Amino acid sequence: MKIITSLLIAIVFFVSSCSKKITNSTLGNYNYETTVIEIGKQGTVIVKSWGTNSSIKKAKEEAKRNAVHALLFKGFPNTSNVNSTDLRPLITEANAEQKHRDYFTAFFAENGKYTKFVQFTDGTGSIASGDKIKSGRLYKVAVTVTLYRELLIKELEASGIRKSFGIH
């Protein structure tokens, strides 16, 4: 019996040490939840976005990054409370994230350019009751953020990532 127990422990240890940690900093591996609250004035979108990390501060920052990523590549489908026509992804080119890998790696880096296009709607990133979950060593939190859609479109066009069509 000791041999079987020792063997199982060794296998579990081996498998866990071989696993690859996947983070949101790896392009193309985003897994997030975002919900549109409303389309704001002057080219903004207000979104509730979730982030997960080992600290609340980092999880809140990840939620901001996730909201920008969703606006760029996923859009906000199934939004019953707003006109979903305006909430398609800003970038529809297939494999654009991989094609412009250097740009998006720098864009989504810590304190990267993405921070210019998103902010906590309340200015501080307060977390509503029920929007903070602790699971083991990780915190999952939701924050409400404002996305500056029109400014982001101009940045993408100026950087050659998105073609300008003259309409937004």
C-alpha positions as CSV (number, residue, x, y, z in Angstrom):
1,M,0.0,0.0,0.0
2,K,2.9,2.4,0.8
3,I,4.3,1.8,-2.6
4,I,1.1,2.7,-4.4
5,T,0.6,5.8,-2.3
6,S,4.2,6.9,-2.9
7,L,3.8,6.3,-6.6
8,L,0.6,8.3,-6.8
9,I,2.2,11.2,-4.9
10,A,5.2,11.1,-7.3
11,I,2.9,11.1,-10.4
12,V,0.9,14.1,-9.0
13,F,4.0,16.0,-8.3
14,F,5.5,15.3,-11.7
15,V,2.3,16.3,-13.6
16,S,1.9,19.5,-11.6
17,S,5.5,20.5,-12.1
18,C,5.1,20.0,-15.9
19,S,2.1,22.1,-16.3
20,K,2.5,25.4,-18.2
21,K,1.1,28.5,-16.5
22,I,-1.0,30.5,-19.0
23,T,-1.6,34.1,-18.3
24,N,-3.4,36.9,-20.0
25,S,-0.1,38.4,-21.1
26,T,0.2,35.5,-23.6
27,L,-1.4,36.7,-26.8
28,G,-4.5,34.8,-27.8
29,N,-5.1,33.2,-24.4
30,Y,-7.7,35.6,-23.0
31,N,-10.5,34.1,-21.0
32,Y,-12.7,36.8,-19.5
33,E,-16.2,38.0,-18.7
34,T,-17.4,41.4,-19.8
35,T,-20.9,42.9,-19.9
36,V,-21.9,46.2,-21.5
37,I,-23.8,48.4,-19.0
38,E,-24.4,51.3,-21.5
39,I,-23.0,53.2,-24.4
40,G,-21.8,56.5,-23.0
41,K,-21.4,59.8,-24.6
42,Q,-18.7,60.9,-27.0
43,G,-17.5,57.5,-28.1
44,T,-17.4,55.7,-24.8
45,V,-18.7,52.3,-23.6
46,I,-19.3,51.5,-20.0
47,V,-18.6,47.8,-19.2
48,K,-18.5,45.5,-16.2
49,S,-15.4,43.4,-16.5
50,W,-13.9,40.6,-14.4
51,G,-10.2,39.9,-13.7
52,T,-8.4,37.2,-11.7
53,N,-5.1,37.5,-10.0
54,S,-3.2,36.9,-6.8
55,S,-4.0,40.4,-5.5
56,I,-7.1,42.5,-5.7
57,K,-5.1,45.4,-7.3
58,K,-3.7,43.1,-10.0
59,A,-7.1,41.5,-10.6
60,K,-8.7,45.0,-11.1
61,E,-5.9,45.9,-13.6
62,E,-6.5,42.6,-15.4
63,A,-10.2,43.4,-15.6
64,K,-9.3,46.7,-17.3
65,R,-7.0,44.9,-19.8
66,N,-9.7,42.3,-20.4
67,A,-12.3,45.0,-21.2
68,V,-10.0,46.6,-23.8
69,H,-9.2,43.2,-25.3
70,A,-12.9,42.4,-25.6
71,L,-13.5,45.7,-27.4
72,L,-10.7,45.0,-29.8
73,F,-11.2,41.4,-30.7
74,K,-14.4,40.0,-29.4
75,G,-16.9,42.9,-29.3
76,F,-19.9,42.6,-27.0
77,P,-22.4,40.2,-28.5
78,N,-25.9,39.6,-27.1
79,T,-26.3,43.0,-25.5
80,S,-30.0,43.4,-25.1
81,N,-29.9,46.7,-23.4
82,V,-28.0,48.6,-26.1
83,N,-27.7,48.8,-29.9
84,S,-25.3,45.8,-30.5
85,T,-24.6,47.1,-34.1
86,D,-22.1,49.5,-32.6
87,L,-20.5,46.9,-30.4
88,R,-18.8,44.7,-32.9
89,P,-15.0,44.1,-32.4
90,L,-12.9,47.0,-33.6
91,I,-10.5,44.6,-35.3
92,T,-12.1,42.0,-37.6
93,E,-9.1,41.0,-39.5
94,A,-8.4,37.3,-39.0
95,N,-5.3,36.6,-36.9
96,A,-4.6,40.4,-36.4
97,E,-3.4,39.8,-32.9
98,Q,-0.8,37.4,-34.1
99,K,0.0,39.4,-37.3
100,H,0.8,42.5,-35.1
101,R,2.3,40.5,-32.2
102,D,5.0,43.1,-31.3
103,Y,2.5,45.9,-31.3
104,F,-0.1,44.1,-29.0
105,T,2.6,42.7,-26.7
106,A,3.7,46.2,-26.0
107,F,0.2,47.5,-26.0
108,F,-1.1,45.1,-23.3
109,A,2.1,45.1,-21.2
110,E,2.0,46.4,-17.7
111,N,1.4,50.2,-17.9
112,G,1.1,49.7,-21.7
113,K,-0.8,51.9,-24.2
114,Y,-4.1,50.1,-23.3
115,T,-4.2,52.2,-20.1
116,K,-4.9,55.3,-22.2
117,F,-8.2,53.9,-23.4
118,V,-9.8,52.6,-20.2
119,Q,-10.4,53.9,-16.7
120,F,-12.4,53.0,-13.7
121,T,-15.8,54.6,-14.1
122,D,-15.9,55.7,-10.5
123,G,-12.2,56.8,-10.5
124,T,-11.1,54.2,-7.9
125,G,-12.2,50.8,-9.1
126,S,-14.4,50.1,-6.2
127,I,-15.9,46.6,-6.1
128,A,-19.6,46.1,-5.6
129,S,-20.9,43.7,-3.0
130,G,-20.8,40.2,-4.5
131,D,-18.2,41.1,-7.1
132,K,-15.2,39.8,-5.2
133,I,-14.5,36.0,-5.0
134,K,-11.5,34.5,-3.3
135,S,-10.6,31.0,-4.4
136,G,-7.4,29.6,-2.9
137,R,-4.7,32.2,-3.6
138,L,-6.6,34.0,-6.3
139,Y,-9.1,36.9,-6.3
140,K,-11.7,37.2,-9.0
141,V,-13.2,40.7,-9.0
142,A,-15.5,42.8,-11.2
143,V,-15.1,46.5,-11.8
144,T,-17.0,49.0,-13.9
145,V,-14.8,50.7,-16.5
146,T,-15.2,53.3,-19.2
147,L,-13.7,52.4,-22.6
148,Y,-12.7,55.2,-24.9
149,R,-13.8,53.5,-28.1
150,E,-13.3,56.5,-30.5
151,L,-9.8,57.3,-29.2
152,L,-8.8,53.6,-29.5
153,I,-10.1,53.6,-33.2
154,K,-7.9,56.6,-33.9
155,E,-4.9,54.9,-32.3
156,L,-5.4,51.7,-34.3
157,E,-5.7,53.7,-37.6
158,A,-2.7,55.8,-36.8
159,S,-0.7,52.6,-36.1
160,G,-1.8,50.9,-39.3
161,I,-3.6,48.1,-37.4
162,R,-7.0,49.1,-38.6
163,K,-7.9,50.7,-41.9
164,S,-9.7,54.0,-41.8
165,F,-13.2,54.0,-43.3
166,G,-14.2,57.4,-42.3
167,I,-17.0,56.2,-40.2
168,H,-17.0,54.8,-36.7
